[in-house]
Amino acid sequence: AKTEKGLDGVQAAIKVLKDYYASDADGAANGIISILEDIESKMTAYLADLTSDEETAVAEYVSMSKENGVDMATKEKDVDFDTKETKTLGKSISELSSDEASTQEELDAVTAYREKIKQQCIAKAETFEERK
C-alpha cells in the first residue's frame, strides 16, 4: 500500500512537472523529470516483484493449508480406526481371558480325576504286614 502511494506520488509529480515545464524549450526540468521517471520505473519493478512474491506466498499458504487439511483428516480417520481396533482388541482379550479361566478349571478337574483313577487302576504291591 505504501509503495503504491509512493508510486502514485511520483507519477503525479512527473505529470505536474511536465505540465508546468511544457512551454520550456530549454529543458531545464528535463534532468529532474528523467530522475523521477527512473524512480518511477524502479518503483514499478519493485511493486511488480512485491506483488509476485505476495501472490506466491498466498499460493504456498493455500497449498500448505490444503495439505494440512488432508493430513488432519487422514490422522483423524487413523485415530478413529485405532480407537475401534482398541475396543475390539479389548473385547477379544476379555473373551480370551474368560475362555482361559474356564479351560483352566476344566484342566484342573480332568487332572484331579486322572489322579483319582490312576490310584484306583494301578496295582500296588502289598506290604509284608498286609500279606499276613
C-alpha positions as CSV (number, residue, x, y, z in Angstrom):
1,A,0.0,0.0,0.0
2,K,2.8,2.4,0.9
3,T,4.7,1.5,-2.3
4,E,1.6,2.1,-4.4
5,K,1.0,5.5,-2.8
6,G,4.7,6.4,-3.4
7,L,4.4,5.4,-7.0
8,D,1.2,7.4,-7.4
9,G,3.0,10.4,-5.8
10,V,6.0,10.1,-8.2
11,Q,3.6,9.8,-11.2
12,A,1.7,12.9,-10.1
13,A,5.0,14.8,-9.6
14,I,6.1,13.9,-13.1
15,K,2.7,15.0,-14.6
16,V,2.8,18.3,-12.7
17,L,6.4,19.0,-13.8
18,K,5.7,18.1,-17.4
19,D,2.6,20.3,-17.4
20,Y,4.4,23.1,-15.8
21,Y,7.5,23.0,-18.0
22,A,5.7,22.1,-21.2
23,S,6.5,25.5,-22.6
24,D,10.1,25.4,-21.5
25,A,12.1,24.7,-24.7
26,D,15.4,24.7,-23.0
27,G,14.7,21.6,-21.0
28,A,15.6,23.0,-17.6
29,A,13.4,20.4,-15.9
30,N,14.4,17.5,-18.1
31,G,17.0,16.4,-15.5
32,I,14.6,16.3,-12.7
33,I,11.9,14.7,-14.8
34,S,14.3,12.0,-16.0
35,I,15.3,11.2,-12.4
36,L,11.7,11.0,-11.4
37,E,10.9,8.7,-14.4
38,D,13.8,6.5,-13.4
39,I,12.5,6.3,-9.9
40,E,9.0,5.6,-11.3
41,S,10.4,2.6,-13.4
42,K,12.3,1.2,-10.4
43,M,9.3,1.6,-8.1
44,T,7.1,-0.1,-10.8
45,A,9.5,-3.0,-11.0
46,Y,9.7,-3.2,-7.2
47,L,5.9,-3.2,-6.9
48,A,5.7,-5.9,-9.5
49,D,8.2,-8.1,-7.7
50,L,6.4,-7.4,-4.4
51,T,3.1,-8.4,-5.9
52,S,4.6,-11.5,-7.4
53,D,6.2,-12.5,-4.1
54,E,2.9,-11.9,-2.3
55,E,0.9,-14.0,-4.8
56,T,3.5,-16.8,-4.5
57,A,3.3,-16.7,-0.7
58,V,-0.5,-16.8,-0.8
59,A,-0.4,-19.7,-3.2
60,E,2.0,-21.6,-1.0
61,Y,-0.2,-20.8,2.1
62,V,-3.3,-22.1,0.3
63,S,-1.4,-25.3,-0.8
64,M,0.0,-25.9,2.6
65,S,-3.4,-25.3,4.2
66,K,-4.9,-27.9,1.9
67,E,-2.2,-30.4,2.6
68,N,-2.6,-29.8,6.3
69,G,-6.4,-30.3,6.0
70,V,-5.8,-33.6,4.2
71,D,-3.2,-34.7,6.7
72,M,-5.5,-33.8,9.6
73,A,-8.5,-35.7,8.0
74,T,-6.2,-38.7,7.5
75,K,-4.9,-38.6,11.0
76,E,-8.5,-38.3,12.4
77,K,-9.5,-41.3,10.4
78,D,-6.5,-43.2,11.7
79,V,-7.4,-42.2,15.3
80,D,-11.0,-43.4,14.7
81,F,-9.7,-46.7,13.3
82,D,-7.2,-47.2,16.1
83,T,-9.9,-46.4,18.7
84,K,-12.3,-49.0,17.2
85,E,-9.5,-51.5,16.9
86,T,-8.5,-50.9,20.6
87,K,-12.1,-51.6,21.7
88,T,-12.3,-54.7,19.5
89,L,-9.0,-56.0,20.9
90,G,-10.0,-55.2,24.5
91,K,-13.2,-57.2,24.0
92,S,-11.2,-60.1,22.5
93,I,-8.8,-60.0,25.4
94,S,-11.7,-60.1,27.8
95,E,-13.3,-63.1,26.0
96,L,-10.0,-65.0,25.7
97,S,-9.2,-64.4,29.4
98,S,-12.6,-65.8,30.3
99,D,-12.1,-68.8,28.0
100,E,-8.6,-69.3,29.5
101,A,-10.1,-69.3,33.0
102,S,-12.8,-71.8,32.2
103,T,-10.4,-74.0,30.3
104,Q,-8.0,-74.0,33.2
105,E,-10.9,-75.1,35.5
106,E,-11.7,-78.0,33.1
107,L,-8.0,-78.9,33.0
108,D,-7.7,-78.9,36.8
109,A,-10.9,-81.1,37.1
110,V,-9.5,-83.6,34.5
111,T,-6.1,-83.7,36.2
112,A,-7.7,-84.4,39.6
113,Y,-10.0,-87.1,38.1
114,R,-7.0,-88.6,36.3
115,E,-5.1,-88.8,39.6
116,K,-8.1,-90.4,41.3
117,I,-8.4,-93.1,38.6
118,K,-4.7,-93.6,38.5
119,Q,-4.7,-94.5,42.1
120,Q,-7.6,-97.0,41.6
121,C,-6.2,-98.6,38.4
122,I,-2.5,-99.1,39.3
123,A,-1.9,-102.2,41.2
124,K,0.1,-101.7,44.4
125,A,2.3,-104.3,45.8
126,E,1.1,-105.4,49.2
127,T,3.3,-104.7,52.1
128,F,4.6,-107.6,54.3
129,E,2.2,-106.7,57.1
130,E,-0.8,-106.7,54.7
131,R,0.0,-110.2,53.4
132,K,0.0,-111.8,56.9
